Amino acid sequence: MSHQRKAPTGSKSIVIFEDHPVRRIWVEKDEKWYFAIPDIIRVLTQSANPQVYWRVLKKRLLAEGGNETVTNCNGLKMLAADGKMRVTDCANTESVFRIIQSIPSPKAEPFKRWLARVGYERVQEIENPELATKRTRMLYKLKGYSDDWIEKRMRGIAIREELTDEWQKRGAREDRDYEILTAEISKATFGVTPNEYKKLKGLQRENLRDHMDDFELIFNMLGERATTEIHRNEDSRGVPKLKADAKAGGDIAGGARRKLEKRLGRSVVSKKNFLHEPEEKKRLK
């Protein structure tokens, strides 16, 4: 199996084809995107059970001598509908093209054009990393976010990337390690874990940070940036020490949050779904 890591800053783990989400992951060893085959099959066939369709198709491809296509598919961990990371059959762009040829669908040609464009965008981003940032900014702009909010969100993305790079260098290896460390910072900063925070805001698969207001983003950045600096200052190694640092970094942000809350007389931790606020304001006008 190819070594996988999170996609670089500005890259998206989900892309959209005609309102249908397609999961993908950047595999550093191959320098290629790998796409979730069940998602592609769902798009092309509208099958209610794309996993079963794929199992049948794999057998047929093997029987027809398509061993290379099947063996080039890798089982990579991806976020599933239940919110957990599960091993999913994935294929790079070239293998996906071969799979598409085996599926009769009126969407095959437009999907192939879309897939080629998505892959090319990644090549462009490698040559000019600013393109990824510009695309991300534009997506937020189209969703109705203010320029001021977008600046904070983009800075938060960079701070998060810097932190997870430190975790990787200092001993965090499994997805569960990253979840534990993130939860430690969140609990110390806001008094709730990310999952509890999402429930508070009524979110399911959405990105929690995309639904934070200015103060929530600022304190989140402070907790993560403080944790990064503690790691470096103390040359921390191993998950237990990283976990202690994460709590310490979160405590710094949490202390600042509580002081502000005392002065304002209200909680910074909000049930409001920030993305929907512009629409709510429109209806009130």
Protein Blocks (a to p, Z undefined) as FASTA:
>chain_A
ZZdddddehiafbdceehiacdddddfklopacddfklmmmmmnopablmlmmmmmmmmm
mmnopmmmmmmpccdddddfkopacddddddfklmmmmmmmpccfklmmmmmmmmmmmmm
mmmmmmmmmlmmmmmmmmmmmnopafklmmmmmmmmmmmmmmmmmmmmnopabfklmmmm
mmmmmmmmnopafklmmmmnopakbcfklmccfklmmmmmmmmmmmmmmmmmnopghjkl
mmmmmmmmmmmmmmmmmmmmmmnopafbdfbdfklmmmmmmmmZZ
